[in-house]
Structure formats: C-alpha cells, structure tokens
Amino acid sequence: MVRDAIKRYVEAAQSFTDVPRGRAEQVARRLAGTGLIDRDQIRSVASDLVERSRANRRKVADLVAREIKRQVTRIGFASKDEVERLRQRVQALEIAQRRAKQSEGRASPAPKRATKPQPARKRTTAPR
C-alpha cells in the first residue's frame, strides 16, 4: 500500500524531469525555429536538456529517498542492517541453546543400577 504510493510519487516526479533525447532535440529545433538559438546549437542544447533532465531526476530521486528515510525513521521501522544484526544474534542464541542441551545430555549421570547387598566379611585379625 505504502510502496504503491511511493512508486506512483516517483513515477509522477520522473514524468516532470525525464526528457528523452528525441524530445530534447524537438524542443531545440523549435527554439531554433523561433530564432532563440542558432541551428548549429541544436545538438548542444538538446544534450544540455537531456543532461539537466538526468540531473533533475537524480535530485528528485534523492529528495524522495531522504523523505522516505525520514518517514520510516519517524514510524519506527527497523532498517535492513538492524534486522540482519538481530537475525544473526537470534541464530547465535539458537546455536548456543542447542549446544547447551547437547552438553546437558552428555553430562547427566547414568541411572544407578540396583545392586545386591554384600554379606558382611569376617575379620581375620584379632581385635586390639
């Protein structure tokens, strides 16, 4: 839901800043037709429009990324790095728990067997 809204926002912003080369050349030819630029400037003006378009697209993308990051932080979502650190920590705890259970199983004494009582031995030496 939020992802779709962000995607639509980015696409709308790109439509304002994304000028393909063909469109840039068309604009430059119109400018040459009105006399605002010379005919020999059409290519350089078109290239300039395309480059400015790319720069503007990068700026808009950076702006959107900063805003998304700000909103995500405000909402309190965990970052990818935070989730990964927690995943590793949980994995380490699970391994430690398994090892502890295994060592408990090995360390427990064997059950005692019932033994027959031994008859009392006679003393072979005289009491003092």
N, C-alpha and C positions, 0 to 999 in steps of 0.2 A: 504494500500500500504506500508506504513512505518512499520506497525505492522507485515506484512508478511515478510518483510526484516529482522526485528529484530528476528522473530521466526526462520527463516532459519539460522541466525547467531548463535543463541543459540543452535539449534539442531546440527549444524556443530561443535560448540565448545564442546558440550557434547559427540559427537562421538569420540573426541580425549581423553576425560577424563573418560568416563563411561566404567568401566571394570566390567562385571558381574562376580559373584563368579566362575561359571564354566570356564570362560575364564582365570581367575586368577589361578585356580588350574591347568589348562592345561599348562600355562606358567611355573608355579612352577615345574610341572613334567618334562618339557623339561629341565629346569635348573638342576634338579636332575639327569636327564639322561646324561647330559654333564659333570656332576661332579662338577658343580659350587656350589651346595648346597647338603646337606645330605638328604636322603629320609625322615628322621624324621622331617625335616624342611619344607616339602611341605605345610602343613596346615598353619603354621605360616607365611610363605612367601606369600601364597595365601591371607590370611587375611590382611596382610600388603598391598598387591597390591589393594585389594578392598577398604581398608580404605584410602589409598593415592588417589585412584580414586575419592572417595567421597569428600575428602578434595580439590582436584583439581577442581572438579565440582563446589563446593561452591565458590572457588576463582574465577573461570571463571564467575559464575553467579553474584558474587559481582562486578566484573570488568564490566560486561555488564550493570548491573543496574546503576553503577556510570556513565558510559558513556551515557546511555540513559538519566539519570537525567541531566547531563551536557548539552546534546544536546537540551533537552526540555527547559531548562532554557535559553539557548542561543537563541532559536527560539522565546521564549516568551509565551509559553503555560501556562495557569493558572493551578495551582495544584488542586487536588481534594478538599483539605481543603479550598482553596481560592474560588472555585466555590460554595462550600457548604455555606461559610460565606455570599457570595453575594446572594445566594438563600434565606437564612434566612432574610437578610436585605430587599430584594425586598418583601418578604412575609409580613414583619412587616410594610413596607410602604403601601402595599395594604390594610392591615387591618386598618391602621390609616386613609387612604383615605376614606374607607367605613364608618368608624365611623364619620368622619368629615361631610360626605354627609348626614348621618342619622341625625346628630345633627342640621345641617342646615335646614333640612326638618321640624324638630320639633320647631325650634326657629323662623321660619318665621311667622309674624303676620297673623292672619286670614284676609281675604279680608273684607273691610269695607262695611257695608250694607247701602244702600241709606235710609235716614230717611226723614219723612215728617217734614217740618218746623213747629215749635210750635207757636201758636198765642201769641202775647205779653201779659203779665199779667198786670192787673191794679194794681196800688199802693193803698194800703189800708190806709196808713198813710199820713198825710199832709206833704207837703214839708216844710222844715225849712227855 
